[in-house]
C-alpha cells in the first residue's frame, strides 16, 4: 500500500469503549489478522479502514487519535 501523499487533517480523538495502549494497538494492527496497516517511523499506523485512508496513533493513557485526507470526516 502506498501512503497517501496529499494533505492530512489534524489528529482527532477516536472515541472507544475500551482504552488501547500503543502496545495493544500494535498487537491488534500487526498481529496477523489485520493486513492493511503499516507502522510508520513515528509509531503511528497508516492503513485503510472501511475503504478510506487513515492514520491511527495510540496515546500513553490508552486513547486513540485518527486523521485522514483533508476533507474526510469520521462518519
N, C-alpha and C positions, 0 to 999 in steps of 0.2 A: 504494500500500500504506500503510495506517495503521500507525504504530508501536504496538507492544504497550504498553498503558498500565498494566499491572499491576506486580508486584514482580519484579525481575530477580535472578537468582542472582549470586554473586560471580564475578569473572573467574577463569577456569581455563585452564591451558595446553592447547593443542591440539597433540598430537604429530604432526609431519610428517617425511617422509623428507628433504625439502629445505627449507631456510630460505627465507622470503619477506620481503623488506624491506617497509616500509609503501608504498614507491613501486611495487613489483611487485604487492603486494596490490591497490592501486588500479587498476593496469593489468588485472589479472585480473577484478576485480569491476565495473569501469566501462569495459571495453574493447570493448563491443558484443556479447559472447557471453553475458553474464550479465545478465538483465533484471530480476531481483527483488531487487536490492541497492541501497541508497541510502546515500551518505556522510552522516554526521552531523557536526554542528559540532565535536565533539571528535576528529574524524578516525577514529572507529570506523565500522563499517558495519552496517546493520541489513537483514535480509532473511529469506528463507525457504530452509531447507536441508532437503531430504528431508521436506517437509511440516511442519516445525517452525520457529517464530520463533527467530531467533538474532541475536546481535551478534558481530562479529569485530573484532579490532584487532591491528595489527602492532606489534611491538616493534623498536627500532632494531637489535638484533643478529639479527633475522630470525625470531624465534619468533612464534607466533600465540597469541592468547588468545581464548576464546569465553565467552559467557554466554547464558542463555536464561531464559524464565519460571521463577520459583522452582518447584522440584519436578521440572523436566525434567532428564533425565540425558543424558550424552554418548552413550549407546547409540543 
